[in-house]
Amino acid sequence: MRTPNLLKSKAHQCRRKIVIDEIRILRNFEGSHLIQDKILRELTKLHSLWFKSSGSIMREAKL
């Protein structure tokens, strides 16, 4: 069984990876507004997935 600290650490690692991916994506596609809009939609999806998963991680940590 995972400990709460391990679960929190895992959530932090996931969030850090998302931020790194965001920076990489935005650096690759600077300039085109249409592409930037598409990227922002994709990043929003990533964030919502992260918040859903981090919520379940925190619920597990409390058990």
Sequence and secondary structure as in RCSB ss.txt:
>XXXX:A:sequence
MRTPNLLKSKAHQCRRKIVIDEIRILRNFEGSHLIQDKILRELTKLHSLWFKSSGSIMREAKL
>XXXX:A:secstr
   HHHHHHHHHHHHHHHHHHHHHHHHHT S HHHHHHHHHHHHHHHHHHHHHHHHHHHHHH 
